[in-house]
Amino acid sequence: MKTILALFALELFFALSAPAQTNSWRQTEHTLALLNGTNVIWQIVADPAQGKPYFHPLATPGGTLLTDLRPPDHPWHRGLWFSWKHINGLNYWEEDRKTHNSEAVTELVAATLQPHDDGSAELKFSLSYHPSNAPPVLTEQRTITVSAPTNGSYELNWTSEFTAVTNVLFTRTPPASDPHGVPHGGYAGLSLRLTPATKSWCFVNSTGASGVSTINGQPADWMKFTAGTNLPAVTIFDDAQNLRHPSLWYVNQGMPFFTPALLFSGSLSLATGEKLTLRYQISITDHDHQNPTPK
């Protein structure tokens, strides 16, 4: 009996003295991922062959997966990513289902993926937007800082600075509120396609409104997609300095999908040399609170 008790005490000692599981990095030529054990908390993919950089998987620190990648209904949807709809009449959003190429090109010119020892990271991208085999009409410098997970939460701070190389006109599929518009119109820009496992979750905006029929196409400082109080959630904050703030939001429960839709209210033009800066924060947590605030 004494031997058994001694062995039990020894096992208990090692269990209590074992170090807590820590996060680690996994990096390849075109990806950077933060791991919790063997589980991916987030991964950025920046592959020039794919053009648009994207986050997938994107999960809570506790392991709840949020994103979907290239679902059959919209194979150009890439987790968390940014895409214009039309620039000067050419489509940068949809892709050919076989070639995965759009009518016009979002070119990833350069990327720097810098992990830090504390679990945070800084991601920098240079992008060029142009017709196929033609010079750029628009360039972008993008910086995303990702905080280290703390107390079950982390944030992505996203800044995109666009410069018009020539006169550009951004347009979208017209929403139902426009003459000849359609219910699925209005989207473009920063977008989040969520895994089907989250279809039972609820959209809530900064006004306290919920339900797609109430909040789609309406202005809000932020939009949250939540499994419930003290449960996993993801929130996108529209920066107060952004053009057309507070953003109108395109929201789809059936996918699910949502985006702070800069162009929902109408087209946007930039003259040659003119700049447009957009900033967002994406907050991801295992423990949702009723009224989130940006950090």
VOBARO-141013 format. One record per residue (C-alpha): x, y, z. Coordinates in steps of 0.1 Angstrom, whole numbers, plus 5000, padded with zeros to 4 digits. Example, Ala and Ser with C-alpha at 12.3 -4.5 7.8 and 13.67 -1.06 7.14 Angstrom:
BEGIN
X Y Z
5123 4955 5078
5137 4989 5071
//
This chain:
BEGIN
X Y Z
5000 5000 5000
5028 5024 5009
5044 5017 4975
5012 5025 4957
5007 5057 4977
5043 5067 4970
5039 5062 4932
5006 5081 4933
5023 5110 4951
5051 5110 4926
5027 5111 4896
5008 5139 4912
5040 5159 4918
5050 5157 4882
5015 5166 4870
5014 5197 4892
5050 5207 4884
5047 5201 4846
5050 5234 4827
5018 5249 4813
5013 5244 4776
5028 5273 4757
5022 5286 4722
5048 5280 4694
5054 5292 4659
5053 5272 4626
5066 5291 4596
5071 5281 4559
5080 5301 4528
5045 5314 4525
5028 5308 4558
5030 5317 4595
5010 5299 4621
5006 5303 4659
5001 5269 4676
4987 5259 4709
5002 5224 4712
4993 5209 4678
4962 5231 4673
4964 5261 4650
4952 5293 4667
4957 5313 4635
4975 5310 4602
4983 5336 4576
4988 5324 4540
5008 5348 4518
5014 5329 4486
5020 5350 4454
5005 5321 4434
4972 5327 4452
4973 5365 4451
4951 5376 4480
4966 5369 4515
4942 5353 4539
4938 5339 4574
4928 5303 4577
4925 5285 4601
4914 5313 4624
4903 5301 4658
4898 5312 4693
4927 5305 4718
4906 5277 4732
4904 5260 4698
4870 5269 4684
4874 5272 4646
4859 5302 4630
4868 5303 4593
4859 5284 4562
4882 5282 4532
4870 5280 4495
4835 5265 4503
4818 5249 4473
4791 5277 4471
4818 5305 4468
4852 5290 4463
4868 5325 4462
4859 5330 4498
4891 5327 4519
4886 5327 4556
4894 5363 4567
4906 5383 4536
4903 5415 4517
4890 5419 4481
4876 5447 4461
4846 5438 4439
4850 5459 4407
4877 5484 4399
4871 5504 4367
4845 5478 4356
4867 5447 4361
4859 5420 4386
4885 5413 4413
4862 5393 4436
4848 5362 4419
4872 5336 4405
4869 5310 4377
4861 5277 4395
4887 5258 4375
4916 5282 4373
4909 5302 4405
4917 5334 4386
4896 5365 4387
4889 5387 4356
4915 5412 4370
4945 5406 4392
4952 5412 4429
4990 5406 4429
5009 5400 4461
5042 5418 4453
5059 5412 4487
5052 5399 4522
5070 5400 4555
5057 5377 4582
5075 5385 4615
5067 5364 4646
5078 5376 4681
5088 5356 4711
5058 5368 4731
5033 5352 4707
5025 5384 4688
5033 5391 4652
5037 5418 4626
5026 5411 4590
5034 5434 4561
5022 5432 4525
5026 5451 4493
4999 5445 4467
4991 5457 4432
4957 5457 4415
4957 5456 4377
4940 5442 4346
4956 5410 4334
4990 5416 4318
4987 5454 4323
5002 5480 4347
4987 5486 4381
4958 5510 4386
4960 5508 4424
4986 5498 4450
4982 5489 4486
5005 5488 4517
4990 5466 4544
5001 5461 4579
4985 5437 4604
4996 5433 4640
4984 5403 4659
4985 5404 4696
4995 5375 4718
4966 5355 4732
4958 5367 4767
4930 5355 4790
4913 5337 4761
4914 5366 4736
4935 5382 4709
4932 5410 4684
4942 5417 4648
4948 5454 4640
4945 5459 4603
4957 5489 4583
4955 5492 4545
4967 5523 4526
4956 5524 4490
4971 5547 4464
4955 5553 4430
4980 5550 4402
4954 5562 4378
4918 5574 4382
4899 5545 4397
4863 5537 4403
4852 5511 4429
4818 5496 4424
4798 5466 4437
4768 5445 4429
4739 5469 4438
4720 5459 4470
4683 5456 4472
4680 5493 4483
4693 5504 4449
4672 5506 4417
4675 5472 4401
4695 5460 4431
4695 5424 4444
4693 5410 4480
4729 5396 4478
4744 5430 4467
4765 5455 4486
4796 5436 4497
4833 5444 4491
4864 5448 4512
4874 5431 4545
4854 5399 4547
4850 5370 4570
4836 5336 4558
4827 5314 4588
4826 5277 4592
4791 5261 4588
4794 5248 4624
4787 5284 4635
4753 5287 4617
4735 5287 4650
4754 5317 4663
4739 5352 4663
4749 5385 4647
4747 5415 4670
4758 5451 4663
4769 5481 4683
4733 5495 4685
4722 5463 4703
4702 5451 4672
4704 5415 4661
4691 5393 4633
4701 5396 4597
4668 5412 4585
4673 5440 4611
4710 5447 4607
4719 5440 4571
4727 5472 4553
4725 5492 4585
4753 5514 4601
4772 5503 4631
4805 5509 4648
4810 5471 4651
4795 5438 4643
4798 5407 4665
4791 5370 4657
4787 5352 4689
4778 5318 4703
4764 5335 4734
4774 5352 4766
4808 5339 4779
4811 5317 4748
4833 5321 4717
4828 5352 4695
4845 5373 4668
4839 5411 4664
4850 5434 4637
4854 5471 4646
4852 5498 4620
4877 5525 4629
4861 5559 4636
4885 5576 4611
4874 5553 4582
4857 5568 4552
4819 5565 4556
4821 5555 4592
4800 5540 4608
4801 5514 4581
4770 5498 4566
4773 5460 4570
4766 5431 4547
4755 5401 4568
4746 5366 4557
4735 5340 4583
4732 5311 4559
4769 5310 4549
4777 5326 4575
4795 5357 4562
4799 5394 4571
4818 5425 4560
4820 5462 4569
4808 5471 4534
4825 5504 4524
4807 5504 4491
4772 5494 4503
4759 5529 4501
4775 5536 4466
4805 5536 4444
4838 5554 4453
4863 5571 4431
4900 5581 4437
4919 5605 4414
4954 5597 4403
4977 5599 4434
4949 5600 4459
4951 5578 4490
4925 5559 4510
4934 5544 4544
4912 5518 4561
4917 5505 4596
4899 5477 4614
4903 5456 4645
4892 5420 4646
4887 5407 4682
4886 5370 4688
4876 5355 4722
4865 5324 4740
4845 5345 4765
4821 5369 4748
4810 5400 4767
4778 5420 4760
4794 5452 4748
4829 5447 4733
4853 5476 4730
4884 5479 4707
4918 5477 4724
//
